[in-house]
Amino acid sequence: MALFTPSFSFKISASSSPRRCRFVKSPRSFKLRAAVAVESPSFSSADRDGAPKLLLEVKDLSAIIVESKQPILKGVNLTVHEGEVHAVMGKNGSGKSTFAKVLVGHPDYEITGGSITYKGQDLLEMEPEERALAGLFMSFQSPVEIPGVSNIDFLNMAYNARRRKLGLPELGPIEFYGYVAPKLEIVNMKIDFLNRNVNEGFSGGERKRNEILQLAVLGAELAILDEIDSGLDVDALRDVAKAVNGLLTPNNSVLMITHYLRLLEFIKPTFIHIMENGRIVKTGDISIAEILEREGYKAISNTYIEDAVLNCCFEIENQVSQGDLRIDQFVDDELEYLLLLINKFWSNHELFTGFCPGFGEIVKLNHPQSNYFNPDRRGPLLFMLLFAFRNLFRETTPLHRLKLRFANIKIRHF
């Protein structure tokens, strides 16, 4: 039997339809018309074939810090389709920003397990610059200054590098100016901004707008926004969010890292993911963020742990009701199967050692001579299971909910 850590999904609210940015002025050259055609294609139902395409798939991703060898990501799973907006939330140190940096190939982190597929390609086999040219974009919490390099030169070089990758002719300075000027309107910036050096002397809001301008120019398929709301006042946040919304199309996606509900009020997510201890532990809609705002991360943690326990109990109950597991006539292999069912929902789970160290040892037992594999000790085994759950939920969960699950099984000595 394959053992795995649980993942849970929740009902998702319908999100607003993505909007597409249109240029205000008509292009004035053949090359510029070609640029517009590449960056702002038109879409129809026939283009979509009735379903969004898979853009990014992350499976069991694990990573460590290269220098210290400290594990940071411990089995991250995430699927992103075209046209979706995903928000990743979590406490400081939960692995959110590390996850974003690993996606773009940051050299400070080493992949120790799992896979990442982007547009059907193995992302882990690509260098950081190859990922960028393939349409992966990341905005950083603290964008760096580049003295001596003007914004327009920087954007022109980056944009032409992507065009070369796509097999398209480069745009000259005048043609590129005609292409980039309408993009400034998207981020609410003046034209003289292009002549300033990259991020040199910029305010926090200007740096974040500049990041979104780069996204608008490059036309990335997957934008990773790492705390784009950090340090912004309400007006600046509104401008940045409006720009991001204006860049959404049916075939690109956004992955946002954030701490705050206020960003999600401006950019409506398709999914919200909660990270804890290097894993995505819960996925849902905007209601998750609302719970966080009211009650904090403890409420989310308690909920997903309870879900895991009750799902485990429910699975055991089903096995009994279907006759696949006979509680009153245990033999060694059936009891071992019961332990596997339990472990199925708790394999490698940090909470085992944190809350239930005794029960963790019980699950590891597989020797027939153990008292816990003796048919006469079936009652104490499940009592220990309940005892572990009582320790886990002694402050937050009504114990009778768990007792009722096991009472239906009618176990002797229970």
N, C-alpha and C positions, 0 to 999 in steps of 0.2 A: 504493500500500500504506500502510495506517495504521500509524504507529509508536507504540509505547507502552512505558512502563516496566514491568518484570515485576512480577507479584504472585503469591505462592505460598500455597497452603493445605495443611494437614496434617491427618492423621486426628484426629478429635475424639472424646474420651471422653464417654460418656453422663454427663450431670450429674444430680444428684439432683432429684427433682420439686419444683417450687416449692411453698411453703407459703403459706397464706392466714391472715391475722390475724383472729381472732374476738374479739368483745367479751365481757368477763366478765359485765357487768351488762346487763339488758334496758333499752332506752330507755324513757323515761317520758312522752314526748309525741309528737304526730303529726309535728312538725317534726324531732324527733330521729330518729324511725323513718325519715323520708325521707332524712335525712343519712346514716344507716347504709346505707340501700339504695343510695345513690349511691356512697359511698366503699368499700363492701364487698359488691359484687354477687356472686351465686353463679354458678358456671360449670359447664357440662356439655360433653360432647363435641359436642353440637349447636351450642353457642355458638361453638366454635372452628372448625367446618366442616372439621375434620381437619387443619388446618395453621395455624401461627402467622401473624399478619398483620405486614406490613412496618410498622415504626414510624419508623425513621430511615434515610435514605440520603444519604450524603455522597459526592460525585463530584468528583475532581480539585480539591479545595479548596485555594486559595492565599490567603495573607494576609500583610500587612506591618504593622509598627508605624507608627501614624499619624505620630508625631513625627519619628522617624528615617528612615522609609521602608525600614527593614531587613526583608528577606523572612524570615518565620518558618515559615510553612506552605508547602510546595512540591509540592502535589498529593496531598492526603490522600484516601483512599478507605475507606469504612466502611459496612457495612450491619448494622442492628440490627432484629431481629424481636421481637415481644411475647414475654415470658417468658424472655428471654435475659439473661445476666450477662456483660458484656464488661470485661476489664481491659486497660488501656493502660500499658505499661511503657517505660522508656527512660532514657538517661543525662540528667543535668542539661543543659538547653539543647536537648533534642531536639525540643521543641515540644508536649509533653504538656499542660501547663497552659494554654498558649496555645490549643490546640485546644478545650479545655473552655470557655474564656472566649469564644471566637469563637462556639461553639454557642449561648451564652446572650445574645450581642449586646453584649459588652463594648466600650465606645467607644474604647478605646486601640488597637483593631485595625481595619484596613480590608481588606475582601475584594477581591482582585484577580483571582480566577478561580474557576471551579467552581460547584457548586450544593449546597444542603442541602434535602432534602425531609423534612418531619416530619408524620406522619399525613396524607400526601397534599397538604400545603400547602407553599408556598415559604417556608421559615423565614427566608431573607434579606430578605424583604419585611416581616417583622414586627418591631416595636419590642421591646426587652427585656421590658417589662411584659406585652406581648401574648404573648410566648413563655411567660412564667411562668403566665399565666392559661390558656394552652392545655395546661398540664400538664408543662412542662419545669422541672426543679428542679436547682439546683446548690448543693452545700455547699462552702464555701471552706476553704483551708488555714488561714487566720487570720481567723475570724469577727470582725466589728467589734462594739464596744459601742454601745448606744443608750441613753444616760442619760435617765431620766425616763419611759421607756416600759416598762411591765411586760410580762412574757412573755405573760400571758393576753390583754391588750389587743392586743398585736402579732399573736398567733396568731388572735384573733377577727377582726381587721380583714382579715388576709390570707385567711382562710378564707371570709369573707363576700364578698370581692371575687371569689373563684373561683366561689362559688355564683351571684353575679349574672351572671357570664359564662356559666354553664350554664343560666341562666333559672330558677333556684331561689330561694325566699324566704330571706332572711337569718335567722340564728339570733340570738336575744337572749342576754344575758349568762348567764342561768340555764341555758338550753338548751345553749349552747355549753360551759358548764362540765361538763354531763353528757356531752357528746360528747368533750371533751378529756381528762377524768379517766382513762378506761381507757388512753389513749395513753401516759400516764406510766408505766404498768406495763411497756409494751413497751421503754422505754429505761431502766428501773430507776431512776426518779427519784421523789422525794417530792412530795406535793401542794403544799407551801409553795413549791416551786420556781416555781410560776406567778406568785406575787406579786413575785418579784425582777425587777429591770430587765434587759433583754435583754443577756446576756453581761457585765454589769457585775460585776467582781470574781469572775468564773467561773474555775475551773481549766481546764487544757487539756482534760481529760476531760469536764467539764461543758459546755464549748462544743461539743464534738463531739456529745455526747448531745443538746444543744439543737438542733443542725442536723438530727439524725435525727428529733427530735420534730416539727420543722416539716414534714419530709417525711411523717411519719405523719399529721399533721393535714390537710395539703393534698391527700394522695392523688395525687401526681404520677404520670404515666404513664412518664416517663423521668427517672430520678435520676442526676445526674452528681456523683460523689463525688470531689473533688480532694484526694488524700492524706488521706483520713479517718483513716488510722492514724498520722499524724504526731504525735509527742509523747505517744503513749498507752502506758501500761504494759500488761502482758499482760491483767490483769483488766478494765481499761477497754476494751481492744480487743475482748475477748470479749463484753462487754456491747453495744458498738456493732455488732459483727458479728451478734450474735443478733437485735438489733432490725432490722437490714437484712434478714436472712433471713426474719424474721417478717412483713415488709411485702411480700415478693415474692408476686405473683399471676400467673396465666397471661396477663394482658394488661397488665403493666407490665414495665419493664426497668431495668437498672442499668448505668451506664458508670463504672468505677472507674479513677482515676489513682493509681498506686502505684509505689513503688520496691522493695517488699519481698515476699518469698514468704509471710511469716507472715500477712498479711491474706488471701491466697488459700487458706490452710489453713482459715480460718474461713468465708469466703464463696467457695464453689466457682464458678469462672468457666466459662461455656460456651465462650468464646474468650479467648485472650490475644493481644494485638497488641504488636509491638515497634516503637517509633518511633525513627527516626534521621534527623537532619538535615532535619526537617520533613516526613517521610513515614512511613507505616506500611510497613515493609519485610518483615515476617514475621508470619504469623498461625498459631496452633496451639492446643494444649491446655496443661495444667498442666506437661507435660514441658519446655516452653520456659523456664518460670520456674525449674525445677529445674536446667537447664543454666546459667542465669544465676547461680544461687546458688553453683554449683560453680566455674564458669570465667569468669564475667563477660561483658560485652557483646561482647568481641572474638570469642568463640566464635560468637555469633549472627551477627555481621557477616560473618565468614568463611564461615559456612554459606550465607547467602542469596546472597552473591556467587558462590560456587561453583555453587549451583543455577542462577543466571542463565547462567553460562558453559556449563555442561554442557547446559542446555536449548537454548542457541544451537547448540552442536555437534550435538546430537541432531537438531535441525530441519534443519540443513545435510545431515547424513547421510541423513535421510529423503528430502530432495529429490534427492539423488544416486541412492539406491537405486530410487526411483520413475521415474527417467529425466527428471525435471523440471529437473535441473541437471547439465550434463555438464562435469565437471572437466577432462577431456582435450581438450575442444574449446571453449574459452572464446571468446565474442565479447563485444563491449562490453556489451550489455544484460544478458547472463547474469552477467557479473562484477559489474555494478552491482547486480543482484538479490542476489547473494551478500552484498554490502556492506549492502544493505537488511535482509537477514535478520539480520545481526550487529547492525545499528543498532536493529532491532526490539526487542532485549532490552536496549539500552543507551542509548536516546534520552534526552538531557538528564540522564544519570546523572552524579552528582558524581564517581564513581570514575574516570570517563574522564580528567578533568583531574588528579585526585590521583595516579593510579597509571600511567596509560597516555597521557600527553600526545601522544606520537608517533602512536599508533594512533588517537587521537581525530581527528587531522588527516587520517589516511588515510581514515577513514569519511566525512569531509566532502567528499572529492574526488569530483567528478562530471564532470570534463572528459575527453573521449575521448582527448586527446593525452597524458594522464598515463601514466607508466610503469606505474602500477598497473592501468590499463585496457588495457594491451597484452597480447594473448594469450601472448606469449613471456615475460611476467613473472608468470604465474599462480603459479609456485612461490614467488617472493619475497613476494607478497602474503600468502599463507597462512602463510608462515614468520613474517612480521611479526605476524600474528594470534597465532600460538603464542608469539612473543617477548613480546607484550604480556601474555598470560596468565601467562607465566613470571614476569614482573615482579610481577604481581598476587599470585601465589601462591608466591613464592619461599621463604616461611617456613612456610607452613601447609598447603599442598596437595600431595600426591604428584603430580609432574608427569606420571608415566606414565599417569595416568587421562585426562589431556587428550591425550597423544600417541596413545594407543590409539584414541581417537575419530577422529583425523585419519588414522591409519595405515590404517584401514578404507577410506578414500576413495581410497587409492593415488594420491597426487598426485606428479607429476614434480617433481624438484628438492627433494623433501621428505625 
